[in-house]
Amino acid sequence: MSWFSGSSEQPAEAFAAEEQHRAGGLASRIVAISSDPGHPSQGSLPYYREAYQDASQNAATHTSQPGR
């Protein structure tokens, strides 16, 4: 669940960069977990994916877009 929802959000480049960094770290973790069927975090994989989607959406929402 995103903390920020709605299309009226203003760009916040520092927050967007932090969320992009978080998404990158989560993506790396998802790959590591997915590539090892015996990984102890296999059961948490859906939560990692949800967090990745949230971070990616936050980054996109708070990045300045052309024509805004």
N, C-alpha and C positions, 0 to 999 in steps of 0.2 A: 504494500500500500504506500503510495507516494504521499509525502508530507505536503506537497504542493500540487494541487490539481486545478485545472481550469486553464483557459487560454489567455487570461488577463495577467498572467505573471510577467513581471519585468525581467529583462536580462540581468543576470548576476554572474558575471564571468568568473569570479573567484570560486563561487559555489559550484558552477558548472565544471570548472577544472578539477575541483576536489572529487566531484561525483564521477567524472570521467576516469580519474585515477582509481577510484574505488571499483568502478566497473572493470577496469583492466585487471586489477588484482583478483577480483572474483572470477573473471574469465579464466585466468591462469589456474586458480584453485579448482574450478569446474573441470578443466581439462585433466588436471592431475588425478582428481577423484574418478572421473569417467574412464580413464585409461587403466585403472587398476581395479578389477572386479572384487578384490579382497580388501580394498581400502576401508578403514574403519568409519569413514564419513559417508559411505554409500547411501545410508538411510537419510542423510541430511541434504543430499543432492538437490531435491526439489526446492529446498529453502535457499540454497546458494543461487539457483537459477532465478528464483523470485527476487532475491536481493539484487542480482545482476540486472534484471529488467527494470527494477525501481531506480537503480543508479543511472542506468543508460537513459531512462526517460527523464529523470531530473536534469541530467547533463544537457539533453536536447532542449528541454523546456526553458532552461535558463541561459542558453547560449544566444547571443544576439543573432538574429536572422535578417537577411537582406529584405528590405522593404517594410520593416517593422517600424 
